[in-house]
Amino acid sequence: MAEVLHQFAKNATEEVRASLTEYKGHKLIDLRIYYEPDDSPEKRPTKKGITIDVGLYPELKKAMIKIERELLKRKLLEEDAVRAAEQVEIDQETPVE
C-alpha cells in the first residue's frame, strides 16, 4: 500500500502524488499523475509518472536542485515561491503542542 506524502493539483481533473511504496521487497518512491474517472469519485493512477528505488533519492534531489536553480536563473520561478514552499515543509515538521 502506498503512503502518500504530498499531492497537488496538476489541472482541473488531475493531481500529482508523491508516495512511498514497496514492490517485491523493494522500497520505492513513486511520483504519479492521478485522474478522476467518469464512473467513480475516487482518483486512479495513470501510467504517467516514475517509480525509482529509494536508494536513488540523492540523485533525484540533485536533479530537483538543478531544475530549481535553472528556473530561478531564467526567471521562470520567483524566489518567494521557493521560500514559501520551504517554509511549508518546515511548518509541517514542527510538532504541534
Residue, then its C-alpha position, 0 to 999 in steps of 0.5 A: m500500500a502506498e503512503v502518500l506524502h504530498q499531492f497537488a493539483k496538476n489541472a482541473t481533473e488531475e493531481v500529482r502524488a508523491s508516495l512511498t511504496e514497496y514492490k517485491g521487497h523493494k522500497l520505492i518512491d513513486l511520483r504519479i499523475y492521478y485522474e478522476p474517472d467518469d464512473s467513480p469519485e475516487k482518483r486512479p493512477t495513470k501510467k504517467g509518472i516514475t517509480i525509482d528505488v529509494g536508494l536513488y533519492p540523492e540523485l533525484k534531489k540533485a536533479m530537483i536542485k538543478i531544475e530549481r536553480e535553472l528556473l530561478k536563473r531564467k526567471l521562470l520561478e520567483e524566489d518567494a515561491v521557493r521560500a514559501a514552499e520551504q517554509v511549508e515543509i518546515d511548518q509541517e515538521t514542527p510538532v504541534e503542542 
